[in-house]
Amino acid sequence: MGVFDMIAFVVLIVMISVVIMVSVNARSKNLQTRGAGADADKRIKALEERVRVLEKLATDRSARLREEIDSL
């Protein structure tokens, strides 16, 4: 094995290790974003429920009627 072959072999090993490191980092970031996504989904569902309640209060006929009567 010559010097050129050794250099090519070292470069190949470095390239393979870089590819492995990048794929491991990508997987860990993907797992982190999945956890954050689940938390965001919970928050969104809670906010949607709040909006439903507020819409119900705003469009409730008896509440509007009560407000109109109180205003007279």
Backbone torsions as a table, in degrees:
resi	resn	phi	psi	omega
1	MET	NA	127.1	-178.2
2	GLY	-88.5	177.8	-179.5
3	VAL	-64.3	-41.6	179.9
4	PHE	-62.7	-41.5	178.3
5	ASP	-62.7	-40.0	179.1
6	MET	-64.6	-42.9	179.5
7	ILE	-64.0	-43.2	178.5
8	ALA	-62.8	-39.6	179.0
9	PHE	-64.4	-42.9	178.8
10	VAL	-64.6	-42.8	178.6
11	VAL	-62.3	-40.9	178.8
12	LEU	-62.6	-43.9	179.1
13	ILE	-62.9	-42.4	179.2
14	VAL	-64.0	-42.2	179.8
15	MET	-63.9	-42.4	179.1
16	ILE	-63.7	-42.1	179.6
17	SER	-65.9	-36.3	177.7
18	VAL	-65.5	-42.4	179.2
19	VAL	-62.9	-41.9	178.7
20	ILE	-64.2	-43.1	179.8
21	MET	-63.7	-41.6	-180.0
22	VAL	-64.8	-42.3	-179.6
23	SER	-67.6	-36.7	177.9
24	VAL	-66.9	-42.3	178.1
25	ASN	-63.8	-40.0	179.4
26	ALA	-64.7	-40.7	179.3
27	ARG	-65.4	-41.5	-179.6
28	SER	-67.3	-39.1	176.8
29	LYS	-65.3	-37.3	178.8
30	ASN	-63.8	-41.3	178.1
31	LEU	-65.8	-37.4	179.4
32	GLN	-66.6	-41.3	-179.2
33	THR	-70.5	-29.1	176.0
34	ARG	-65.3	-41.2	177.8
35	GLY	-63.5	-41.4	178.7
36	ALA	-68.8	-33.7	178.3
37	GLY	-65.4	-38.6	178.5
38	ALA	-65.4	-39.9	177.8
39	ASP	-65.0	-41.2	178.8
40	ALA	-64.9	-38.1	177.6
41	ASP	-62.3	-40.6	178.1
42	LYS	-62.9	-43.1	179.8
43	ARG	-64.5	-41.7	-179.7
44	ILE	-63.2	-43.1	179.1
45	LYS	-62.8	-40.6	178.5
46	ALA	-64.1	-42.1	178.8
47	LEU	-66.3	-38.3	177.6
48	GLU	-62.4	-39.6	178.2
49	GLU	-64.2	-40.8	177.2
50	ARG	-62.0	-42.4	-179.8
51	VAL	-63.7	-40.7	177.9
52	ARG	-59.4	-43.5	179.7
53	VAL	-64.2	-44.1	179.5
54	LEU	-64.9	-38.9	177.1
55	GLU	-63.2	-40.7	178.3
56	LYS	-61.3	-44.3	179.6
57	LEU	-64.7	-39.4	-177.0
58	ALA	-73.2	-29.5	-175.7
59	THR	-105.4	4.1	-179.8
60	ASP	-69.7	121.7	-176.1
61	ARG	-66.7	-40.4	-178.7
62	SER	-65.8	-34.3	177.7
63	ALA	-67.5	-41.1	177.7
64	ARG	-66.0	-40.5	178.7
65	LEU	-63.3	-42.6	178.5
66	ARG	-61.1	-41.1	179.1
67	GLU	-65.8	-40.6	178.9
68	GLU	-64.7	-41.6	178.9
69	ILE	-64.9	-43.4	179.0
70	ASP	-63.5	-34.0	-178.7
71	SER	-72.2	-22.4	178.8
72	LEU	-77.9	NA	NA
